[in-house]
Amino acid sequence: MHDDEIDVDAALVARLIEAQFPEWAGLTIEPLLPWGTDNALFRLGLDRIVRLPRIDWAVGQVEKDLRWLPVIAPRLPLAIPEPIVAGRPSDTYPWVWGVYRWLEGETLPADRLGEARGTASDLAGFLSALRQIDTAAGPAAGPPNSSRGVPLGTRDEAVRAAVAELGDTVDNEAVTAIWEDALQASEWHDAPTWLHGDLLPGNLLFVDGRLRAVIDFASLCVGDPACDLMVAWTFLTARTRPELRVALDVDDDAWVRGRGWALSWALIALPYYRETNPTLASYARRTLAEVLADSMG
């Protein structure tokens, strides 16, 4: 997916496990495909998963998980990843990597999101609980922790470049107008809150149609909570968005910023991943459709 990512395969994982955690040597190692944008994932035996950064900007995510996920997990109504241990860099792999507990569930592709039940209510409960957790010493939004939760204006150049690159494959006039509307919304001036930062369909796990877990906390930080409202357009629909807004008591400016986050994510992701990650590109196209339909409604 990236020009400078490193190759990771099951044989490498087996060598790392055997050298550093011999008690797990011999367990089955199966790649979990499709991979996300930053990490290679392998199921280890029946109840563990190995997560290895493939690109330099993902370095440090395992350490952040080990530091913060055990702090926030007991306060959340949904399951989140449980890191077990960090692996060390080696002669064959350059970065810290992690072993986590296996979480049951499935992600839903863009054409199956309608199968989910009660997701707006479940997401509202999750976000409400997350926002109430003490933020003392939490990683602040912005480099090096995350590009999420920062003022939307910091994304302006990247958004306009993406619109130009997409050309006539999107309605340039419409998406630019929606983006400029988001930039006009008042910025967040209250105390920052915890935010997941990447509430995309691929990071939501479902069991029998109900949301059971939220995964991939690489963008976890403390910042503007409107960033997490992007899920209203990345996953929800015109019918279910109002339920999330009412449950979280979202004001007009925050709602417009949330839509701006969804739009900016989709515009930037689509040209970058349309050839290398069809699943993510399909989520981006659906998000654009929801944002455009919402603005016209």
C-alpha positions in Angstrom: 0.0 0.0 0.0 3.0 2.3 0.6 6.2 2.7 -1.4 8.4 2.4 1.6 6.6 -0.3 3.7 8.5 -3.4 4.7 7.7 -7.0 3.9 6.1 -9.1 6.7 5.1 -12.7 6.3 4.1 -15.6 8.5 7.7 -17.1 8.3 9.0 -13.8 9.9 6.4 -13.9 12.6 7.2 -17.5 13.4 10.9 -16.7 13.8 10.1 -13.7 16.1 7.7 -15.8 18.2 10.2 -18.7 18.5 13.0 -16.4 19.5 11.2 -14.1 21.9 8.2 -16.1 23.2 9.1 -19.8 22.8 6.1 -20.8 24.9 4.0 -20.0 21.8 6.3 -21.6 19.3 4.4 -24.1 17.2 1.0 -22.3 17.3 -0.6 -21.8 14.0 0.1 -18.4 12.3 -2.4 -17.2 9.8 -2.5 -13.8 8.1 -5.7 -11.7 8.6 -6.6 -10.2 5.3 -7.2 -7.6 4.2 -4.6 -5.8 6.3 -5.2 -2.3 7.5 -3.2 0.6 6.2 -0.3 0.6 8.8 0.1 -2.9 10.3 0.3 -6.6 9.3 -2.0 -8.8 11.4 -1.6 -12.5 12.1 -3.8 -14.8 14.2 -1.6 -16.7 16.6 -3.3 -20.0 17.7 -6.9 -19.5 18.7 -6.8 -16.6 21.1 -4.1 -14.2 20.2 -3.2 -11.8 17.4 0.1 -10.4 16.4 0.3 -6.8 15.1 3.4 -5.6 13.4 4.0 -2.1 11.9 4.7 -2.1 8.2 5.5 1.6 7.8 7.5 4.0 9.9 4.7 6.2 10.9 3.1 3.3 12.7 6.1 2.9 15.0 5.1 3.6 18.6 1.5 2.4 18.3 2.2 -0.8 20.3 3.7 1.1 23.2 0.8 3.6 23.2 -1.6 0.6 23.3 0.2 -0.9 26.3 0.2 2.4 28.1 -3.4 3.5 27.6 -5.7 0.7 26.5 -5.7 -0.9 30.0 -6.5 2.5 31.5 -9.6 3.2 29.3 -10.9 -0.4 28.7 -12.6 -0.8 32.1 -14.6 2.4 31.6 -16.0 1.5 28.1 -19.2 -0.4 27.3 -17.7 -2.2 24.3 -14.6 -4.5 24.1 -11.4 -3.0 22.8 -8.0 -4.6 22.0 -6.1 -6.1 25.0 -2.4 -5.9 24.5 -0.5 -8.8 26.2 3.1 -8.1 25.5 5.4 -6.2 23.3 8.0 -7.9 21.1 11.5 -6.5 20.6 13.1 -5.4 17.3 15.5 -8.0 15.9 18.0 -8.5 13.2 15.1 -9.4 10.8 12.5 -6.9 11.9 13.3 -3.3 13.0 10.5 -2.2 15.3 8.5 -3.0 18.5 5.6 -5.3 17.7 2.7 -6.6 19.8 0.7 -9.6 20.8 -2.9 -9.0 21.7 -5.9 -11.1 22.8 -8.2 -12.3 20.0 -11.5 -10.5 19.8 -14.5 -12.3 18.2 -16.5 -10.5 15.5 -16.5 -9.4 11.9 -16.2 -6.2 10.1 -18.8 -5.3 7.6 -18.0 -4.3 4.0 -19.5 -1.1 2.6 -22.4 -3.0 0.9 -23.4 -4.7 4.2 -23.4 -1.9 6.7 -27.2 -2.0 6.6 -27.1 -5.3 8.4 -26.0 -3.7 11.6 -28.6 -3.2 14.3 -28.7 -0.5 17.1 -25.3 0.8 16.0 -26.1 4.5 16.6 -27.1 3.8 20.2 -24.1 1.6 20.8 -21.7 4.2 19.3 -23.3 6.9 21.4 -22.8 4.9 24.5 -19.2 4.2 23.6 -18.3 7.8 22.8 -20.1 9.2 25.8 -18.1 6.9 28.1 -14.8 7.6 26.3 -15.3 11.4 26.6 -15.9 11.1 30.4 -12.5 9.4 31.1 -9.9 11.6 32.8 -7.5 13.0 30.2 -4.6 13.8 32.6 -1.3 13.1 30.8 -3.1 11.7 27.8 -1.4 12.0 24.4 -2.3 15.3 22.8 -3.8 15.5 19.3 -1.3 16.4 16.6 2.2 15.0 15.8 3.6 12.7 16.9 0.5 11.1 18.4 -2.2 11.5 15.8 -3.4 13.8 13.0 -6.9 13.5 14.4 -8.6 15.9 16.8 -6.7 18.9 15.6 -8.4 22.0 14.1 -9.8 21.2 10.7 -7.8 24.0 9.1 -4.7 22.0 9.4 -6.0 19.6 6.8 -7.0 22.3 4.3 -4.0 21.9 2.0 -4.3 18.1 1.9 -8.0 18.2 1.2 -7.7 20.6 -1.7 -4.9 18.6 -3.2 -7.0 15.5 -3.0 -10.0 17.2 -4.7 -7.7 18.3 -7.5 -6.3 14.8 -7.9 -9.8 13.2 -7.9 -10.8 15.5 -10.7 -14.2 14.8 -12.3 -14.6 11.6 -10.4 -16.2 13.7 -7.6 -18.4 16.7 -7.6 -15.6 19.3 -7.0 -18.0 22.2 -6.5 -20.1 20.4 -4.0 -17.4 18.8 -1.9 -15.5 22.1 -1.8 -18.5 24.0 -0.6 -19.1 21.4 2.2 -15.5 21.6 3.1 -15.4 25.4 3.3 -18.6 25.3 5.4 -16.8 23.0 7.8 -13.9 25.4 8.0 -16.3 28.2 9.0 -17.6 26.3 12.0 -16.4 27.5 15.4 -13.4 25.6 16.7 -13.5 23.5 19.9 -12.7 25.7 22.9 -13.7 23.5 25.8 -11.4 21.0 27.5 -10.1 18.3 25.2 -11.5 14.8 25.5 -10.4 11.3 24.7 -11.2 10.3 21.1 -10.6 7.1 19.1 -9.8 9.1 16.0 -10.5 6.5 13.3 -14.1 5.3 13.6 -14.3 3.6 10.2 -16.3 0.5 9.4 -13.2 -1.6 9.3 -12.5 -0.8 13.0 -15.9 -1.9 14.3 -16.5 -5.6 15.1 -20.0 -7.1 15.0 -21.4 -10.3 16.4 -24.9 -11.3 15.1 -25.4 -7.8 13.7 -24.6 -5.9 17.0 -21.6 -3.8 17.6 -19.4 -5.7 20.2 -15.9 -4.2 19.9 -14.0 -1.2 18.6 -10.4 -1.9 17.4 -7.3 -0.1 16.1 -6.6 2.7 18.6 -3.6 4.0 16.7 -5.1 7.4 16.5 -6.1 7.5 20.2 -5.5 11.0 21.6 -6.9 13.9 23.5 -8.5 16.6 21.3 -11.6 17.9 19.7 -14.3 15.2 20.1 -16.0 16.3 16.9 -13.4 14.1 15.1 -15.2 11.0 16.3 -18.5 12.2 14.9 -17.1 11.3 11.5 -18.7 7.8 12.2 -22.1 9.4 11.5 -21.1 9.5 7.8 -18.5 6.8 7.6 -21.0 4.2 9.0 -24.4 5.6 9.8 -27.1 6.7 7.4 -29.5 9.7 7.1 -32.0 7.6 9.1 -29.7 6.8 12.0 -27.4 9.9 12.2 -30.0 11.9 14.2 -30.1 9.3 16.9 -26.3 9.7 17.5 -26.6 13.5 17.4 -29.4 13.6 19.9 -27.8 11.0 22.3 -24.6 13.0 22.4 -26.3 16.4 22.4 -24.1 17.7 19.6 -24.4 21.4 18.7 -24.4 22.8 15.2 -20.7 23.7 15.0 -19.5 20.3 16.3 -21.8 18.5 13.9 -20.5 20.5 10.9 -16.9 19.9 12.0 -17.7 16.1 12.3 -19.0 16.1 8.8 -15.9 18.0 7.7 -13.8 15.2 9.4 -15.7 12.5 7.5 -15.4 14.4 4.2 -11.6 15.2 4.6 -10.9 11.5 5.5 -12.8 10.2 2.4 -11.2 12.8 0.0 -7.7 12.1 1.2 -8.0 8.3 1.5 -9.7 7.7 -1.9 -6.9 8.8 -4.3 -4.2 7.2 -2.1 -5.9 3.8 -1.6 -8.2 3.3 -4.6 -5.7 1.0 -6.3 -4.0 -0.6 -3.3 -6.8 -1.1 -0.8 -10.2 -1.6 -2.5 -12.0 -2.2 0.8 -10.9 1.2 2.2 -11.6 2.9 -1.1 -15.2 1.5 -1.0 -15.7 2.9 2.5 -14.4 6.3 1.3 -16.8 6.3 -1.7 -19.7 5.5 0.6 -18.7 8.2 3.0 -18.6 10.8 0.2 -22.1 9.7 -0.9 -23.4 10.1 2.6 -21.9 13.5 3.1 -23.2 14.7 -0.3 -26.6 13.4 0.3 -26.7 14.8 3.8 -25.8 18.3 2.6 -28.5 18.2 -0.1 -31.1 17.0 2.4 
